């Protein structure tokens, strides 16, 4: 047998293995999501009992967060927060590789954080656990990098399907949010995984529903205007939540790194105090969403819960605990929608549906505005109601919320959270420009660095040796900035030979990531004279190479030669 | 050169490793599945226990009248144990009491989806619809409850109770014809004891079917000859059937049996007045007829004078009352003298018609009618002389 024959046989073999693994991973991810849910519930019951005292409400989240803070800082730094952005980053930037310890760490810290009353959700962590297990299994089987990468959305879809009991929405979420491409070739395996996981979940938990969803009815066509108004309100709340969360998290991140262990406990203390006054915002809180959906809450109660939940979630998340914002966004939506529905019901000059209908649409609206997955939100609410009538109002409200949120906060919250950790997910254009020539293929790693302590005279010598017009200041792991020949020449002529080159270095320069296409590189040459550094998406100013006009010419010549 | 045997061996080893890994993974998945199931079962048992505790607490709060707190506890009970309809039913009932009607209805409708034939759920929905004034929906759910599933040992009692409730609802909604249909069925279904017959008899009375009511009370008296309620009911039924003599007998017995209510005493007094002041009773001596009519005319004449005295500034009232007084004065003097009455028996009817008209006007304009006032009106009605 020739080497090509062996490769072909193994490739065929890998296809079959992938199919079997998809089913096995779906079962395991589904089980992990069910276990995660049960563990959170059991932890919450044992930590708080039936009627916790005020002291217990304050002390429990504080002490538990102290423990999780230590675990997260020392062992599982990737397990902080939701887990969805980390999964996206692993899929796009690490070829789907996730450390096998991460799903276990996420399980443990997620159970502790959400179970100790933090106002966070369980779906995001479930996604990371499912995706992490899928990646670990793929690596265990020594699958090719592309196969390991493909298993990540499979695990994520399966876990979400089991955690939220909406298999179709889980598939759409995996495509829309994790892969970022609704036309992805992985649709078959994600559907298979999602269906398998939901079967597993129902075989264990039965047909229990998350919410008792009321029958939906569009009573009067003019109600569409009310739903449009709800979309605008939802967009604004999404905006407040996203911006508030990012700003608060940035504040926590700017604290000295030695405080990282204690930051979750600070969040725990504040949330504990909030719980004394408003215990309804504790943990996931789906029972209160259910109550709002069924018209069991007063207008004032819903308004208070909407505001307090928003604040509590921001604090829980920004302080570095492990838990998601999927469930809080639904909670906020139900409260805002229910309150809006009550006002419409009272003051509209036309007949209207019950406030529960607005709470339902509100859930989708906030999800679209915060998570920025409008298709998932529509399908998810449709799947919960199984009623076609809801589609038009839902789409109107969701789109308005999505547009408003995107207009004033262009970066989706998951991506913005990653960027606070110096991880940059490629945008849709970059991901989808498959035919374009990418920077990583064009760049050279033949890069000259000078340390920032270098004197102007030594820098001048380096320019003379390299004949370059720009030099990079710093090293491979930390690019400080760039210095131009012209700036050094001027400093020399003005007698500043002994000055540090740092005084001439500009840190405000254009750069590229490896997956960005050639046209972007050419565009950025307009800002940087002669050289554009190529930086890693996963490290702050970590250099992968540089692109010069010379490297571009050489690349084109090489392409031509290979085409001939 | 490639060694074919060697490459096959490499491929075989890779495949063998993958197979082993798959078997290991599959082997891990099965116990994980059963482990998760056992955890879920433990969790479920714990939730059921927690739900039971919350339910107990809710019942205590309900007993103390703290409905809002009870609702909160019942919500927790229902959340922890979705499968127990008792919690949802109790929650729906508490919600309805606290006027969270829509949520109560939604909860019950969902519960009904899993047990559409449940008598208890349909009854709760019926009560909710009745509370919301949704007549047709309420009747539909009451009927579903009537023909629904109930615990076998209490089925008859519970169905009777539901139909009694339905009758009560129909009567309070003013739908007497449907109430009567239900009552006729109910009267054949009830247990043969005095209390059941008394209850049905009262419902017949409320529906305006005094004859059936009297039958029920009579049966109750057969079963318990000392029942003051049955005597009182029979008295009322007889009174409604204008059999005032029988009514007086039953009402006397009721009071003698211990019924000291004002209503019963008033009814008895009215019956006595009807019997003692009716000049048109057959087989009555003419002199007695004359005496009764004169007595009645004298009474209403005094009533009329007193009423005019009260309304002397009210011109619209006087426009009605003054002509009546003139007519009365003239009639007493000219028409209703004893000789003239002896000559023409029809004058007694004309006289009672005048009495009726005066009573109607005075009762409308001046005062609440007394037992005697009511009795005089009833005498006129009994003899069909009200429209003359």
Interface residues (C-beta under 8 A of the other chain):
Chain A: X1 X2 X3 X5 X6 X9 X10 X13 X17 X20 X21 X24 X27 X28 X31 X34 X35 X38 X41 X42 X45 X50 X137 X140 X141 X200 X204 X205 X208 X212 X214 X215 X287 X290 X291 X294 X295 X296 X354 X356
Chain B: X2 X4 X7 X8 X10 X11 X14 X15 X18 X21 X22 X25 X26 X28 X29 X32 X33 X36 X37 X39 X40 X43 X46 X47 X50 X53 X54 X75 X76 X79 X82 X95 X100 X102 X103 X106 X107 X109 X110
